[in-house]
Amino acid sequence: MSEESQTNYSNELPNKILEEIEKVAKEKRLNKSEVEKLTGEIVKRYFISRFEPGDAIGIIAAQSISEPATQMTMRTYHFAGTAGIKVTYGLPRLIEIFDAKKGPETPMMTIYLKKQSNNAEQAKKLAEEIVEKSVENLVSNVSINLNENSIELDVIDGRRVSAIVKAVKEVFTELKVKEKDHAIAFVTKDVQDIKELQKIKEKILGFHVSGIEDITNAVVRRESEDWIINTIGSNLEKVLAVSEVDEHRTITNNIHETTQVLGVEAARNLVIREALKTMQEQGLDVDVRHVMLVGDIMTFKGDVTSIGRYGVAGAKTSILARAAFEETIKHLVRASIRNEVDHFKGIFENVMIGQVIPSGTGMFDLIAKFEESSE
C-alpha cells in the first residue's frame, strides 16, 4: 500500500481511532512524517482486521475460542492467604461464563479503595469489617440447659453481646434474655421438646450479626500503587454502598449480580473480561473481538443468556439448526406438532441438506440478461 493510498484510506478510519492517533502524537511529540508512518501502519492493520461481506464471523469466533480451549486444563488453584480455599479457573470457569450460571462455584470480588483510604491500615480494617460474622463466629461455646429450657452462649468478645441479642430478638421476639458478663441465655417457656430447642439453637447460630452478607473471607494485597481487597463471596450492591470503596473499579465475577446492580452493558464487559482472563491464565491468546462477539450475542436481548440449548442455540429460528445442536428428537417432534416451517436461511441447515450456504459468494443470486444474437 503506497503512502498516498494510506493517507486516503486514513479518511475511512473511525473517528475514535483518529482521535487516538492524535492523542498519541501529542503525547509522544511526533513530527509530521512520524504521524504519517504511524497512521499508515494503523491503516494497514485496520484493513487486515476487517471482515469481508459474507464472512461467517460467528463460526470463526466459535472456532477461535473453542480450539485453544481444548488445551485448557481442568485445574483450580489456591488463592493466597485464604487457608487453602480453591478458586475455580480453567475450563470449569469458562463453562460457567458461557453457560451464564446463576452463581459461580467460587464467587469473588476485587475491591478497590478511594484515594483517601488507599493505604494498608485502612484496607486491613475494611477487610475485617466487611467479612460476614454470624452468631456462630462470635461464640466460644453453645449449650442447651434443659432445667431452664434455655440456650446458653459464651461470647468471645463482650462488646458483641448487645449485637447478638438484637439479631436474635428480631426473629424470636418471645425469648427472654439473661445476660451475665460474656454469657447470654435465651429462655423459652413454650418449648419443652429437645428437638425444638436444637432447631432454635441452629437458627440462632446462623443469624447475621455484622459485616456484609455472603462475604466469607477477605485478603488484602498490594498491586502497584493500589491496596486491593480480594474476597471469597460476593455482594456487589452492599459493597458499593461502603463509603471507602471506589465504585468505579470494584468488580465481582458474578455475571447475573452485575446485571442486577449495574445493568446489561456492565455484564457484557464482565463476560468479555472474565473469559479473556481465564484463557490468559492458561497462556492462550485469543483475539478480543471473538470474545466481544460472544459477549454481544449473550446480552443483546437485554439480559444475560447462555450459549446452549436453553439460550442462544436453543433460540435459533431454524428447526434443523436447533435439532443439530442438542435434543434432536424433541425439536423435530415439537416442530411437526406445531406445523413449523424451516426457511433454510442459515448455514447449518443448508449444510445438512447439501445446499449452498448463504455466506460468502453464496449470499448472492446472479442474474444475467443476454442480448439475443441477431442472425
Summary of the structure (lengths in Angstrom):
residues: 375
radius of gyration: 30.3
end to end distance: 48.8
largest distance: 121.5
contacts: 1030
relative contact order: 0.11
helix: 49%
strand: 15%
